[in-house]
């Protein structure tokens, strides 16, 4: 998305994330009022924890809060997209990446065989 303004992203978040889902983000100004250090998503019914990467990489308040896993995932997906030079199959690329990264070989084969003979 080229226009990452609050008035564009908040409606997308509200449309695609189930109300009440806990959200973890960095402190991007769309999600966080950085002057007051408060969430902008909580007023829409999303418990929201955020991390300011200028200050820390893992929250001192809640030790389990960080965005390293998702940041790493998106970096890997972007690299995969660049290799294939095809951004039109974005969802397929994410699914393929998840399949390869998170399933062991036996589970991958089991799923492929089950789909092939179904």
N, C-alpha and C positions, 0 to 999 in steps of 0.2 A: 504494500500500500504506500503510495507516494505521499499522501496527506495524512500524517500521523497526529492530527489535532484531537483534542479532547472531545469536541462535538462530533467527530467521526468515529472514534474508537469506542467510546462509552456505549453507544447504541449497539455496536457489534458484540461487545462483551455481554451486555444485558440479554441479547438475543441468543447467544450461543453457549453461555455458561449458566447452569442450573442455579436458581436462587438458593442462597445458603451455602454454596460451595466455598470452601476456604481457598483463597487466592494468595499465591506467593509471587512477588515481583521484585524488580529492582526499584529504585526511587524515581523512575521516569515521571516527569511532571504531569502526564496524563492521569496517572494513578495516585500520585502523592502531592500534597501541598508541602513542598520542601521548606518553606519558611516557618510554617506551624508544625511541621513534622507529623502530619495527620493524613490518614487515608482518604482518598476521594471515593473509593469503591464501597466503603462501609455504609454510606448513606443510601446505597442501592441494595443493601441486604447481603453483601458479601463480606464475611470475615476476611480481613486482609492483613497480611504480614509483608513487610518490605524491608529491603536492605539497601543502604546507601554505600555503593562501592567506592566512593571517594573516601569514606571513613573506615570501612571494614568489608571483609568478604563473607564472614559468617557472623550472624547477629550475636551481640553480647547479651542482649535481653533474652532471646530464646535461641539456645545453641544449635538447634536443628534447622534454623531458617537460613537458607542460602539459595541462590539461583544457579549454582555451578552445574548441576545435572542438566537442566533444560538449556542453559547456555551452550554446554558441550554438545547436546543433541542437535540444536539448531546449527551450530558450526559444522558438524558432520553432515547434516542434510544439505546445507548450502554448498559444501565441497562436492557432494555427490551430484547435486544439480549442475554445478559448473562442469563436472566431468562429462555428464550426459548432454550438456548444452541444450537442454529441453526443459523449460520451466512450465510448459503447458500440462505436464503430467505430474504436477506437484504432489497431489495426494498419493498417487501411486508410488512416488519416490519415498515419501514418508513411510508408507506401509512397508515397502520393500526394505527400507533401512531398519525399521523396527523389527521386522521378521528376522533379518540377518543378525542384528545386534543383540536381541533379547532372547532368542530361542537357540537351544543347543541343536547340533546336527540331527540327532535322533528325532527331536520334536519337529524340526523342519521337514524331514523325510516323511514322518507319520502324517503331517497335515497335507503335504503334497500328494501322497498316495491315497489318502482318504478322499481328497477332492477329485483325483483322477478317476477313481472307480465309483464315485457316488452317482 
